[in-house]
Amino acid sequence: MPLPTLALRLMQVMPNYIKSLVTAHDSAQTAFKDKAANAKDAGATEFKADVRTISGKTALLTYDNGPGPVEADPESPTFGTVTLNSFMGPLFNLGGTTALGDARKIGQYGVGAITGPLRIGKDVLVATRSADYLYCTLLSSSLILEEQTDGILLPYLVYSFAEGVWYENVPGSSFGFFNRFTAFGTDFGRPDLDKLLEVCVELLPAVGGGLLHVISNLADEIEVGK
């Protein structure tokens, strides 16, 4: 199901942007340490990592109990809470716009703050939540390599707890990307959304906030179980 019109955000991701995220850290170990430090700086009192097998795939999950990417504008009615704009805004702003419904290019002018996870693994599902909604986006170097295009629309999903419904920002594509390039993929052409919801509800604070990365297709230097 597509997102309601007012919530639709389209942004084209440039391949060089994803490549720069991958090479922003010297090693997966330094990327992991940096991620833990960022969680603490953001106000988290807990930062945890967990290796799980999801749909037959090995994934590294990192998560914290921080406030999450909250709305920072004190004049906004959603100040201090996690919203779609506050979650996706840092990515959209790299393209020089936050206009609703615009398809603009991201990654032409610099590298954003989300650098570590893509050094740890090629495919990263990023999630946070408010009390009412769950927000998930996908950063994937595998997707960029496979598509071999000048840019792709950054896919994300939103789950409404009140409606019990998942929305995709690019109808007919976002679910497919999450199926192909996350640990929640299945053989049925659609990700295991029930499992995704279960994991997010388990690991993110119910009151909102927190930041979860589900990292798959792990770097060679990551030794699972050691």
Secondary structure as UniProt FT lines:
FT   HELIX           5..7
FT   STRAND          10..13
FT   HELIX           15..22
FT   HELIX           28..41
FT   TURN            42..43
FT   STRAND          47..54
FT   TURN            55..56
FT   STRAND          57..64
FT   STRAND          70..71
FT   TURN            74..75
FT   TURN            77..78
FT   HELIX           84..93
FT   TURN            94..96
FT   TURN            100..101
FT   STRAND          103..106
FT   HELIX           117..120
FT   STRAND          121..129
FT   STRAND          133..140
FT   HELIX           141..147
FT   STRAND          152..153
FT   STRAND          156..160
FT   TURN            161..164
FT   STRAND          165..168
FT   TURN            171..173
FT   HELIX           174..181
FT   TURN            183..184
FT   TURN            187..188
FT   HELIX           193..203
FT   TURN            206..207
FT   STRAND          209..218
FT   TURN            220..221
FT   TURN            224..225
//
